[in-house]
Amino acid sequence: MVQLDKKDKVYYSRILPKVKIYEVCDLIVNSVDYEWFVAVDKRDKRSYLFNYSDIDNIVFTDRNLALSKVLEAEESAPKSELHTEYEEY
């Protein structure tokens, strides 16, 4: 199991198919406990709480692994043909 320390960089494969969000978040570990850790996004300073079981599942220490996970999920996402168009008045 990977042991994390404060100020380590990790990458979160943020995959939310219902709202079509597929992205890799660059995070810096802020707090570490024996069961969980908190990491903060570098850009928007949002905090995420993860279990250690999330490592190598949705949180990675290698950016390329996180990116491949996101691209795989995006390619296998169901394509919706229902589009609602709105006109501006």
C-alpha positions, 0 to 999 in steps of 0.5 A: 500500500502507498503511504502518503505524507503531507505535501505529496502530489496525487491525481484524482480521476474525477468521473461523473458520467451523469453530468458528463464530467471527466477530468484529472484534478491535481491535488496536494495532500493536506492531512493524513490519517491511518484510514483516510487523507485529505487533498486540496485541488491546486487550482480552485482550493477545493478539498477532497476526502479519500480513503486509502482504498481509493488509491489506484482506483480513483486516486493515483500518484502517476498523472498518466494513470489517472488520465488513462482512467478518465479517457477510458471512462469517457470513451465507454460513456453512453452517447445520448442523442437527446439534445434540448435546444434553446433559443434566445429571445 
